[in-house]
Amino acid sequence: MTFEPLYSLSGLFVGALVGITGVGGGSLMTPLLVLLFGVHPATAVGTDLLYAAITKTAGTAVHGMHGRINWKIVGSLAAGSVPAAVLMLWLLAGVDRKSIGVTNTITVALGWLLVMTAIMLVFRGSILELARRAIGDRTPPRPTTILILTVILGFCLGVLVTLTSVGAGALGVTILLVLYPRLNVREIVGSDIVHAVPLTLIGGMGYWLIGEIDWAMLFALLIGSIPGIIIGSLLAPKLHERTIRIVLAATLAVVAGKLLTG
């Protein structure tokens, strides 16, 4: 096992972004590993999922101390995402993950998800406003309907996160804000981070079983990311979130362009 300090520096940077915005884990770490370090996409996704599970556990503790977790939302999301993750892992175990077809599928899916994430980051306010206008004075959905939609959202996130390690941040948070407009954005972000823990842990363990984890890389990432996400979670209430989201979106757009164009 060879220690690579650049992995730790990358982990510190990405961990801080996750703590501040709830976005940036798989959105930055997986493409960073693929493009900067030349890691195979399947190995990058698997290693990043375990990395995310551990770092977001640290973030969960911080958000929990500040009362920013809605456990009903967490449970509803997990009811959909956990079965989806198991299904995706079963499918991945049955294919040649080193083949050009699978590699391209993961890379293209990752690229387009980064594009969608960047759009959500920049235009989240406009999207939420359009949703409010569309709903207007209509009777709010029944709690049962919202519960079902949350489980469906969890299933979609389970598929996306297990395949690419991206999706549970900006996409999940934005849709949750539409479903739960009366909740504070900090509570949504905190709940989203907590939900990501079992999802990424199951995904990461599944990739371990099929032999797609680089343990030396994971160890180096964790050395930087654990303090990073704690620092980011503590700084979150003091920073201008929109400015950070715009900078992050621009970065994701550039990375997505690189992945999609080769």
For each residue, the residues with C-beta under 8 A, 3 or more apart:
1: 215 216 219
2: 216
3: 216 219 220
4: 7 8 216 217 220
5: 8 9 220
6: 9 10 37
7: 4 10 11 37 217 220 221 224
8: 4 5 11 12 220 221 223 224
9: 5 6 12 13 224
10: 6 7 13 14 29 32 36 221 224
11: 7 8 14 15 29 51 55 220 221 222 223 224 225 228
12: 8 9 15 16 224 225 227 228
13: 9 10 16 17 28 224 228
14: 10 11 17 18 24 25 28 29 32 225 228
15: 11 12 18 19 55 224 225 226 227 228 229 230 231 232
16: 12 13 19 20 228 229 231 232 235
17: 13 14 20 21 23 24 28 232 244 248
18: 14 15 21 22 23 24 25 52 55 56 59 169 193 228 229 232
19: 15 16 59 62 228 229 230 231 232 233 234 235 236
20: 16 17 232 233 235 236 239 241 244
21: 17 18 24 169 189 236 241 244 245 248
22: 18 169 170 173 188 189 190 192 193
23: 17 18 27 117 121 169 170 173 245 248
24: 14 17 18 21 27 28 29 169 248
25: 14 18 28 29 48 51 52 55 56 165 168 169 196
26: 29 30 45 48 49 52 161 164 165 166 167 168 169
27: 23 24 30 31 113 114 117 166 169 170 248 252
28: 13 14 17 24 25 31 32 248 251 252 255
29: 10 11 14 24 25 26 32 33 44 48 51 52 165 221
30: 26 27 33 34 41 44 45 48 110 164 165 166
31: 27 28 34 35 110 114 255 256 258 259
32: 10 14 28 29 35 36 37 255
33: 29 30 36 37 39 44 47 48 217
34: 30 31 37 38 39 40 41 44 107 110 259
35: 31 32 255 258 259
36: 10 32 33
37: 6 7 32 33 34 217
38: 34
39: 33 34 43 44 47 214 217
40: 34 43 44 98 103
41: 30 34 44 45 103 106 107 110
42: 45 46 92 97 98 102 103 106 207 212
43: 39 40 46 47 212 213 214
44: 29 30 33 34 39 40 41 47 48 165
45: 26 30 41 42 48 49 106 163 164 165 207 212
46: 42 43 49 50 203 204 206 207 208 210 212 213
47: 33 39 43 44 50 51 204 207 212 213 214 217 218 221
48: 25 26 29 30 33 44 45 51 52 165
49: 26 45 46 52 53 161 162 165 200 201 203 204 207
50: 46 47 53 54 200 201 204 205 207 208 213 218
51: 11 25 29 47 48 54 55 204 218 221 222 225
52: 18 25 26 29 48 49 55 56 165 196 200 204
53: 49 50 56 57 196 197 200 201 203 204
54: 50 51 57 58 222 225 226
55: 11 15 18 25 51 52 58 59 222 225 226 228 229
56: 18 25 52 53 59 60 193 194 196 197 200 229
57: 53 54 60 61 197
58: 54 55 61 62 226 229 230
59: 18 19 55 56 62 63 193 229 230 232 233
60: 56 57 63 64 69 190 193 194 197
61: 57 58 64 65
62: 19 58 59 65 66 229 230 233 234
63: 59 60 66 68 69 189 190 193 194 233
64: 60 61 67 68 69 190 194
65: 61 62
66: 62 63 186 190
67: 64
68: 63 64 184 186 187 189 190 191
69: 60 63 64 74 187 190 191 194
70: 73 74 180 183 187 188 190 191
71: 74 75 191 194
72: 75 76
73: 70 76 77 150 176 180 188 191 195
74: 69 70 71 77 78 191 194 195
75: 71 72 78 79
76: 72 73 79 80 147 150 151 154
77: 73 74 80 81 150 151 153 154 157 172 191 192 195
78: 74 75 81 82 154 195 198 199
79: 75 76 82 83 151 154
80: 76 77 83 84 150 151 152 153 154 155 156 157 158
81: 77 78 84 85 154 155 157 158 161 195 198 199
82: 78 79 85 86 154 158 198 199 202
83: 79 80 86 87 155 158
84: 80 81 87 88 154 155 156 157 158 159 162
85: 81 82 88 89 158 159 161 162 199 202 203 206
86: 82 83 89 90 202 206
87: 83 84 90 91 158 159
88: 84 85 91 92 158 159 162 163 203
89: 85 86 92 93 162 202 203 206 207 209 210
90: 86 87 93 94
91: 87 88 94 95
92: 42 88 89 95 97 162 163 206 207 210
93: 89 90 206 209 210
94: 90 91
95: 91 92 99 102
96: 99 102
97: 42 92 102 103 210 212
98: 40 42 102 103
99: 95 96 102 103
100: 103 104
101: 104 105
102: 42 95 96 97 98 99 105 106
103: 40 41 42 97 98 99 100 106 107
104: 100 101 107 108
105: 101 102 108 109
106: 41 42 45 102 103 109 110 163 164
107: 34 41 103 104 110 111 259
108: 104 105 111 112 259 260
109: 105 106 112 113 160 163 164
110: 30 31 34 41 106 107 113 114 164 166 259
111: 107 108 114 115 256 257 259 260
112: 108 109 115 116 256 260
113: 27 109 110 116 117 160 164 166 167 171
114: 27 31 110 111 117 118 166 252 253 255 256 259
115: 111 112 118 119 252 253 256 260
116: 112 113 119 120 170 171
117: 23 27 113 114 120 121 166 167 169 170 171 249 252
118: 114 115 121 122 249 250 252 253 256
119: 115 116 122 123 249
120: 116 117 123 124 127 170 171 173 174
121: 23 117 118 124 170 245 246 248 249 252
122: 118 119 245 246 249
123: 119 120 126 127
124: 120 121 127 128 170 174 177 245
125: 128 129
126: 123 129 130
127: 120 123 124 130 131 174 178
128: 124 125 131 132 174 177 178 181
129: 125 126 132 133
130: 126 127 133 134
131: 127 128 134 135 178 181
132: 128 129 135 136 181
133: 129 130 136
134: 130 131
135: 131 132 138 140
136: 132 133
137:
138: 135
139:
140: 135
141: 145 146 149
142: 145 146
143: 146 147
144: 147 148
145: 141 142 148 149
146: 141 142 143 149 150 179 180
147: 76 143 144 150 151
148: 144 145 151 152
149: 141 145 146 152 153 179
150: 73 76 77 80 146 147 153 154 176 179
151: 76 77 79 80 147 148 154 155
152: 80 148 149 155 156
153: 77 80 149 150 156 157 172 175 176 179
154: 76 77 78 79 80 81 82 84 150 151 157 158 195
155: 80 81 83 84 151 152 158 159
156: 80 84 152 153 159 160 167
157: 77 80 81 84 153 154 160 161 167 168 171 172 199
158: 80 81 82 83 84 85 87 88 154 155 161 162 199
159: 84 85 87 88 155 156 162 163
160: 109 113 156 157 163 164 166 167 168 171
161: 26 49 81 85 157 158 164 165 166 167 168 196 199 200 203
162: 49 84 85 88 89 92 158 159 199 203 206
163: 45 88 92 106 109 159 160
164: 26 30 45 106 109 110 113 160 161 167
165: 25 26 29 30 44 45 48 49 52 161 200 203
166: 26 27 30 110 113 114 117 160 161 169
167: 26 113 117 156 157 160 161 164 171 172
168: 25 26 157 160 161 171 172 192 195 196 199 200
169: 18 21 22 23 24 25 26 27 117 166 172 173 192
170: 22 23 27 116 117 120 121 124 173 174
171: 113 116 117 120 157 160 167 168 174 175
172: 77 153 157 167 168 169 175 176 192 195
173: 22 23 120 169 170 176 177 185 188 189 192
174: 120 124 127 128 170 171 177 178
175: 153 171 172 178 179
176: 73 150 153 172 173 179 180 183 188 191 192
177: 124 128 173 174 180 181 183 185 188
178: 127 128 131 174 175 181
179: 146 149 150 153 175 176
180: 70 73 146 176 177 183 188
181: 128 131 132 177 178
182:
183: 70 176 177 180 187 188
184: 68 187 188
185: 173 177 188 189 241
186: 66 68 189 190 236 237
187: 68 69 70 183 184 190 191
188: 22 70 73 173 176 177 180 183 184 185 191 192
189: 21 22 63 68 173 185 186 192 193 236
190: 22 60 63 64 66 68 69 70 186 187 193 194
191: 68 69 70 71 73 74 77 176 187 188 194 195
192: 22 77 168 169 172 173 176 188 189 195 196
193: 18 22 56 59 60 63 189 190 196 197
194: 56 60 63 64 69 71 74 190 191 197
195: 73 74 77 78 81 154 168 172 191 192 198 199
196: 25 52 53 56 161 168 192 193 199 200
197: 53 56 57 60 193 194 200 201
198: 78 81 82 195 201 202
199: 78 81 82 85 157 158 161 162 168 195 196 202 203
200: 49 50 52 53 56 161 165 168 196 197 203 204
201: 49 50 53 197 198 204 205
202: 82 85 86 89 198 199 205 206
203: 46 49 53 85 88 89 161 162 165 199 200 206 207
204: 46 47 49 50 51 52 53 200 201 207 208 213
205: 50 201 202 208 209
206: 46 85 86 89 92 93 162 202 203 209 210
207: 42 45 46 47 49 50 89 92 203 204 210 212 213
208: 46 50 204 205 211 212 213
209: 89 93 205 206
210: 46 89 92 93 97 206 207
211: 208
212: 42 43 45 46 47 97 207 208
213: 43 46 47 50 204 207 208 218
214: 39 43 47 217 218
215: 1 218 219
216: 1 2 3 4 219 220
217: 4 7 33 37 39 47 214 220 221
218: 47 50 51 213 214 215 221 222
219: 1 3 215 216 222 223
220: 3 4 5 7 8 11 216 217 223 224
221: 7 8 10 11 29 47 51 217 218 224 225
222: 11 51 54 55 218 219 225 226
223: 8 11 219 220 226
224: 7 8 9 10 11 12 13 15 220 221 227 228
225: 11 12 14 15 51 54 55 221 222 228 229
226: 15 54 55 58 222 223 229 230
227: 12 15 224 230 231
228: 11 12 13 14 15 16 18 19 55 224 225 231 232
229: 15 16 18 19 55 56 58 59 62 225 226 232 233
230: 15 19 58 59 62 226 227 233 234
231: 15 16 19 227 228 234 235
232: 15 16 17 18 19 20 59 228 229 235 236
233: 19 20 59 62 63 229 230 236
234: 19 62 230 231
235: 16 19 20 231 232 238 239
236: 19 20 21 186 189 232 233 239 241
237: 186
238: 235
239: 20 235 236 243 244
240: 243 244
241: 20 21 185 236 244 245
242: 245 246
243: 239 240 246 247
244: 17 20 21 239 240 241 247 248
245: 21 23 121 122 124 241 242 248 249
246: 121 122 242 243 249 250
247: 243 244 250 251
248: 17 21 23 24 27 28 121 244 245 251 252
249: 117 118 119 121 122 245 246 252 253
250: 118 246 247 253 254
251: 28 247 248 254 255
252: 27 28 114 115 117 118 121 248 249 255 256
253: 114 115 118 249 250 256 257
254: 250 251 257 258
255: 28 31 32 35 114 251 252 258 259
256: 31 111 112 114 115 118 252 253 259 260
257: 111 253 254 260 261
258: 31 35 254 255 261
259: 31 34 35 107 108 110 111 114 255 256 262
260: 108 111 112 115 256 257
261: 257 258
262: 259
